[in-house]
Amino acid sequence: MQTPEIFGNNIQVDLYLFVEGQGQSHKVIIPRELLDDEVGDSSSVADRKMWIESNIEIIMDAVTAKTEGGTVRRPFDRIVVKDT
């Protein structure tokens, strides 16, 4: 699966990406705190983006579950999905 462009260039902010599917567009926010816990408080932006890329299929499954109803397992339950 190709990873959408990941936005954010500072370890002090959330990273996010935009996804489209079934006529809808969503902003998917990966909270800084989630990345701190999974990658490390002092990890670089590149390391954080690499973690997102490595987990993109699970992230996309979480987006589907959050938008269509379903269960999301930790730590991916912390992802925020907003309609755009």
Contacts in CASP RR format, 6 or more apart in sequence:
PFRMAT RR
TARGET T0000
AUTHOR 0000-0000-0000
METHOD contacts of the structure
MODEL  1
MQTPEIFGNNIQVDLYLFVEGQGQSHKVIIPRELLDDEVGDSSSVADRKM
WIESNIEIIMDAVTAKTEGGTVRRPFDRIVVKDT
1 56 0 8 1.000
1 57 0 8 1.000
1 60 0 8 1.000
3 17 0 8 1.000
3 52 0 8 1.000
3 53 0 8 1.000
3 56 0 8 1.000
4 17 0 8 1.000
4 18 0 8 1.000
4 19 0 8 1.000
5 17 0 8 1.000
5 18 0 8 1.000
6 15 0 8 1.000
6 16 0 8 1.000
6 17 0 8 1.000
6 49 0 8 1.000
6 52 0 8 1.000
6 53 0 8 1.000
7 15 0 8 1.000
7 16 0 8 1.000
7 17 0 8 1.000
8 14 0 8 1.000
8 15 0 8 1.000
8 16 0 8 1.000
8 45 0 8 1.000
9 45 0 8 1.000
10 45 0 8 1.000
11 32 0 8 1.000
11 35 0 8 1.000
11 42 0 8 1.000
11 43 0 8 1.000
11 44 0 8 1.000
11 45 0 8 1.000
11 48 0 8 1.000
12 32 0 8 1.000
13 32 0 8 1.000
14 29 0 8 1.000
14 30 0 8 1.000
14 31 0 8 1.000
14 32 0 8 1.000
15 29 0 8 1.000
15 30 0 8 1.000
15 32 0 8 1.000
15 35 0 8 1.000
15 45 0 8 1.000
15 48 0 8 1.000
15 49 0 8 1.000
15 52 0 8 1.000
16 27 0 8 1.000
16 28 0 8 1.000
16 29 0 8 1.000
16 30 0 8 1.000
17 27 0 8 1.000
17 28 0 8 1.000
17 30 0 8 1.000
17 52 0 8 1.000
18 25 0 8 1.000
18 26 0 8 1.000
18 27 0 8 1.000
18 28 0 8 1.000
18 84 0 8 1.000
19 25 0 8 1.000
19 26 0 8 1.000
19 28 0 8 1.000
19 60 0 8 1.000
19 63 0 8 1.000
20 26 0 8 1.000
24 67 0 8 1.000
24 83 0 8 1.000
25 83 0 8 1.000
25 84 0 8 1.000
26 63 0 8 1.000
26 67 0 8 1.000
26 81 0 8 1.000
26 82 0 8 1.000
26 83 0 8 1.000
26 84 0 8 1.000
27 81 0 8 1.000
27 82 0 8 1.000
27 83 0 8 1.000
27 84 0 8 1.000
28 59 0 8 1.000
28 63 0 8 1.000
28 79 0 8 1.000
28 80 0 8 1.000
28 81 0 8 1.000
29 79 0 8 1.000
29 80 0 8 1.000
29 81 0 8 1.000
29 82 0 8 1.000
30 48 0 8 1.000
30 52 0 8 1.000
30 59 0 8 1.000
30 79 0 8 1.000
31 78 0 8 1.000
31 79 0 8 1.000
31 80 0 8 1.000
33 78 0 8 1.000
34 75 0 8 1.000
34 78 0 8 1.000
34 79 0 8 1.000
35 43 0 8 1.000
35 48 0 8 1.000
35 51 0 8 1.000
36 43 0 8 1.000
37 75 0 8 1.000
38 51 0 8 1.000
38 75 0 8 1.000
39 47 0 8 1.000
39 48 0 8 1.000
39 51 0 8 1.000
52 59 0 8 1.000
55 76 0 8 1.000
58 76 0 8 1.000
59 76 0 8 1.000
59 79 0 8 1.000
61 72 0 8 1.000
61 76 0 8 1.000
62 72 0 8 1.000
62 76 0 8 1.000
62 77 0 8 1.000
62 79 0 8 1.000
62 81 0 8 1.000
63 79 0 8 1.000
63 81 0 8 1.000
65 71 0 8 1.000
65 72 0 8 1.000
66 72 0 8 1.000
66 79 0 8 1.000
66 81 0 8 1.000
67 81 0 8 1.000
72 79 0 8 1.000
END
